[in-house]
Amino acid sequence: MKAAVIRQTGTPDVIEYAELPKPTPGPTEVLVKVGAVAVNPIDTYIRGGMIAAKLNFPYIIGCDLAGTVEACGPAVKRYKVGDRVWGSNQGLMGRQGSFAEYAAVDEKWLYPTPEGESDEEAAAGALVGITAHQGLVLHGGLKAGEVAYISGGSGGVGTSVIQVAKALGARVITTAGNPEKQELCRKLGADLVLDYRAPNVDDEIKKYCETAGVKGVGVWFETQRDPNPERIIPLMAPRGRIIVMAGREARPEFPIGPFYVKDLRLIGFAMFNATPEEQRDCGLGLNEMYQAGKWRPVVGKVFPLSEAAAAHRLQEENTLQKKGTSMGKIVLKP
Ligand SMILES: NC(=O)c1ccc[n+]([C@@H]2O[C@H](COP(=O)([O-])OP(=O)(O)OC[C@H]3O[C@@H](n4cnc5c(N)ncnc54)[C@H](OP(=O)(O)O)[C@@H]3O)[C@@H](O)[C@H]2O)c1
């Protein structure tokens, strides 16, 4: 089978489109004929050697996938040949990744693909959808009527958090870098969309909360790698939750006084730390939202799998260099 692999960490140029043996599923594994995969920033950190990860070379890159069950190990209980499935969490903790024509995936990391959802959509919504669900439900406890603020609403995480927050009944404020992306955020359900370069973003957040009759932001979902607690804390409602989940190098000053007197919570999380059961709750929760018309993963640029290096360059150009050249998720098809 064809796969996008690396034999050492480095720039996107280390990615090869190579021939590898088709995997044989272990007892609890499902052999998935991959229909689509999606790129995440973590794929680029692993490939670049920016985070310590156990990699078995040749290492197949990628976390997310969607496709059709081609074979099942003898102990697989949930799936049968022909079922459509999606999932994330591949390429981590010593496991091989998803960027291949076939992937052997433990059934605990797979969820059924809802009728009507394409493999491109299901792959696009995998890691980011689970991240949004975990952040808002498992960690943030977002309640209907609260205001949720999402920095960077047009990216992979942002487009997911907007939709999950709206599905939970929150009022959503977000930011995006140009009119086309701002329009996308509105279409996804955001109630107030601001340009993050505008000088009056914080005044607009305050004004919106006042008009909505709330004392500030209930859940702040920070997707940027350089969060600024000095700015965030004054905008929060009492007992608000600030979620940080990006920027391993970030070391901002933290104003303890203004933070504790408002009974605020600071929550950090990495989606792959959650147990398979917790992640399954997210996967099935997203499927319910899809069936209710409240969750549509945003497919951005689609590449053939042979162009995985170009897809990694585009992801880095956006997440690390903030060039704003992408919208939604970068998807590849074998
Ligand atoms: N902890 C976890 O479990 C977890 C899970 C997933 C991702 N992450 C991390 O979350 C981060 C975001 O991931 P992603 O997949 O959403 O990346 P992405 O698709 O590249 O999105 C980046 C977003 O940042 C926005 N942005 C750029 N400059 C901005 C600014 N000055 N202010 C506000 N927004 C700005 C972009 O908006 P425009 O395009 O409109 O300019 C875009 O929406 C990454 O660092 C990733 O590693 C963490």
The ligand as a MOL file (V3000), in Angstrom:
LIG
                    3D

  0  0  0     0  0            999 V3000
M  V30 BEGIN CTAB
M  V30 COUNTS 48 52 0 0 0
M  V30 BEGIN ATOM
M  V30 1 N -4.4940 20.8460 23.4180 0
M  V30 2 C -5.0760 20.1660 22.4540 0
M  V30 3 O -5.6330 19.0980 22.6900 0
M  V30 4 C -5.0610 20.6960 21.0640 0
M  V30 5 C -5.8630 20.1000 20.0830 0
M  V30 6 C -5.8800 20.6580 18.8000 0
M  V30 7 C -5.0870 21.7610 18.4980 0
M  V30 8 N -4.3020 22.2960 19.4710 0 CHG=1
M  V30 9 C -3.4950 23.5030 19.2060 0
M  V30 10 O -4.4190 24.5540 18.9440 0
M  V30 11 C -3.8400 25.4920 18.0510 0
M  V30 12 C -4.8200 25.7820 16.9310 0
M  V30 13 O -4.9780 24.6280 16.1360 0
M  V30 14 P -5.8170 24.6970 14.7750 0
M  V30 15 O -5.8370 23.3290 14.2190 0
M  V30 16 O -7.1090 25.3850 14.9720 0 CHG=-1
M  V30 17 O -4.8780 25.6420 13.8880 0
M  V30 18 P -5.2440 26.4240 12.5560 0
M  V30 19 O -6.2760 25.6680 11.7850 0
M  V30 20 O -3.9520 26.7470 11.9020 0
M  V30 21 O -5.9560 27.7750 13.0420 0
M  V30 22 C -5.2600 28.8690 13.5030 0
M  V30 23 C -6.2500 29.9980 13.7670 0
M  V30 24 O -5.5840 31.0720 14.3800 0
M  V30 25 C -6.1800 32.2710 13.9040 0
M  V30 26 N -5.3310 33.4050 14.1800 0
M  V30 27 C -4.1710 33.7860 13.5890 0
M  V30 28 N -3.6970 34.9050 14.1710 0
M  V30 29 C -4.5780 35.2540 15.1390 0
M  V30 30 C -4.6510 36.2900 16.1050 0
M  V30 31 N -3.7040 37.2300 16.1730 0
M  V30 32 N -5.6970 36.3070 16.9480 0
M  V30 33 C -6.6640 35.3750 16.9130 0
M  V30 34 N -6.6400 34.3590 16.0150 0
M  V30 35 C -5.6240 34.3040 15.1470 0
M  V30 36 C -6.4000 31.9720 12.4410 0
M  V30 37 O -7.3310 32.8890 11.9310 0
M  V30 38 P -7.3200 33.4180 10.3800 0
M  V30 39 O -7.0620 32.2160 9.5130 0
M  V30 40 O -8.6910 33.9750 10.2430 0
M  V30 41 O -6.2290 34.4260 10.2610 0
M  V30 42 C -6.9350 30.5640 12.5160 0
M  V30 43 O -8.3170 30.5900 12.7600 0
M  V30 44 C -2.5130 24.8820 17.5880 0
M  V30 45 O -1.4630 25.4970 18.2810 0
M  V30 46 C -2.6340 23.4120 17.9640 0
M  V30 47 O -1.3920 22.8150 18.2250 0
M  V30 48 C -4.2750 21.7890 20.7430 0
M  V30 END ATOM
M  V30 BEGIN BOND
M  V30 1 1 1 2
M  V30 2 2 2 3
M  V30 3 1 2 4
M  V30 4 1 4 5
M  V30 5 2 4 48
M  V30 6 2 5 6
M  V30 7 1 6 7
M  V30 8 2 7 8
M  V30 9 1 8 9
M  V30 10 1 8 48
M  V30 11 1 9 10
M  V30 12 1 9 46
M  V30 13 1 10 11
M  V30 14 1 11 12
M  V30 15 1 11 44
M  V30 16 1 12 13
M  V30 17 1 13 14
M  V30 18 2 14 15
M  V30 19 1 14 16
M  V30 20 1 14 17
M  V30 21 1 17 18
M  V30 22 2 18 19
M  V30 23 1 18 20
M  V30 24 1 18 21
M  V30 25 1 21 22
M  V30 26 1 22 23
M  V30 27 1 23 24
M  V30 28 1 23 42
M  V30 29 1 24 25
M  V30 30 1 25 26
M  V30 31 1 25 36
M  V30 32 1 26 27
M  V30 33 1 26 35
M  V30 34 2 27 28
M  V30 35 1 28 29
M  V30 36 1 29 30
M  V30 37 2 29 35
M  V30 38 1 30 31
M  V30 39 2 30 32
M  V30 40 1 32 33
M  V30 41 2 33 34
M  V30 42 1 34 35
M  V30 43 1 36 37
M  V30 44 1 36 42
M  V30 45 1 37 38
M  V30 46 2 38 39
M  V30 47 1 38 40
M  V30 48 1 38 41
M  V30 49 1 42 43
M  V30 50 1 44 45
M  V30 51 1 44 46
M  V30 52 1 46 47
M  V30 END BOND
M  V30 END CTAB
M  END
